[in-house]
């Protein structure tokens, strides 16, 4: 569900930032109008499949790594971990998930950059 809500905003953002579109749009509204004109309403959902895959892979790597690392660390008597442990494990998991996810994000952005394709 998140991808359906976020994708139209990402399409406009990516198109405004893409090198091949520099000078093409006068602003956000112009980009929206041109996307509607050239691609129709479906143009706002270009890259939805890439976004779903990207989000799925990130979540799998992040939460899988988080729980795997945490399972190997000593816990408090109540089963919880210290704030510092949680911070370090979260940072490491997020870093790994982002590194693994980067190629999918590039594919998503490239698919969203072109208008009227």
N, C-alpha and C positions, 0 to 999 in steps of 0.2 A: 504493500500500500504506500509506503513512504516514497518509493521510486516513482509512482504515478503522480504524486503531488510535486515532487522535486524536479522531475525531468523537464517540464516546460520552462522553468526558471533557468535551469542549466543550459538548455538550448539557446536561450536568448543571451545569457552570460558568455557562453563559449563563442557564439557568433560575433558578439561585439568585441571579444578579445582576440579572435583568430587573425593571424597575420595576413591571410589572403583576403580578409574582409575589411582591412583598414581603409577608412574613408568611404566605405559603402553605405554606412548607416549614419543618420544624423543624431541618433540617440536610441534609447530603449523603445519608445513608441514606434519610431520608424522601423526598427528591427522587427517588432511584433507585426506591424502592418505588412512588411515585405515577406515575412515568413508565411502569414496567412495568404497573401496574394500568390506566392510562388509554390507553396507546399500544401496549402489548405490547413484545416485544423490538425490533421495528422502530423504536420510539420513540427508541432510542439512536443511530439512524443518520439521523435527520431532519437535513436540510441537508448530507448527504454529497455530493450533486451540487454544491451551492454551494461546499463545501470543496475539492473537486477542481478546480473552475474557478478559485477564488481562488488556490490553490497553483500551478496551471499558469500563470496570468497573472503572478503574482509572479515565478516562476522565469524565464519568458520575458523579462520586462522587465529583471529584475536581471542575468541573465547576458548578454542581448543588449546592454544598455547597457555593462556591464563590459567586454566584449570590444571593442565599438565604440570606446569612449573610449580604452582601453588601446592599441588599434591606431594611434591618432593621436599617441601620446606616444613620445618617444625612449626607447629601451631600452638597457640595458647591453650590452657586447659579447657576452655570452653569451645575450642575448635576454630576460633577466629585467628586472624593474623594481624600483626601490628600495622599501623598506618604506613610506616616506612616500607615494610614488606609489600603491602598492597600497592603503594606508589611505584616501587621499583618493578614489580611484576607487571603492573598495568602498562608502564612505560615500555618495557621490553616486548610485551605482547603487541602493543600498538605499533611499535617500530617494525617488528617483523611483519605484521599484517599489512602495513603500508608499503613496505618494500615488495612483498609478494603481489600486492594489489596494483602497483604503479603501471605495469603494462596494460592492465584492463582499463585503467582510467585514461590512458593515452588513446586506446582504441575507441573508448566512448567519446572522448573529446573530438577526435578526428571525424567520427561519424556524424557528430552534431554540428561541425563547423560549416559544412557546405550547405548552401541554400539553393533550392530549386534543382537538386540532384536526383 
